[in-house]
Amino acid sequence: MAAQNPPLTNFAICSAISHIQNMSALDAAYAEAVVAGVVNTQDAARGRLESFSKGTAAKVKPQ
């Protein structure tokens, strides 16, 4: 499923995860908010978030 994410989303999340574990809780919360802002402002992400909030998103099924 991650392969369907926009490249910037995957980069931001992977980069953040590797650094957040070494931060104080306050700094980690701030970093998470910044990454969420970057990720959620992309057109593809906004569309998926809207689908999720409306209950029309595709269901994820184990393979």
Summary of the structure (lengths in Angstrom):
residues: 63
radius of gyration: 13.6
end to end distance: 11.3
largest distance: 37.7
contacts: 126
relative contact order: 0.14
helix: 71%
strand: 0%
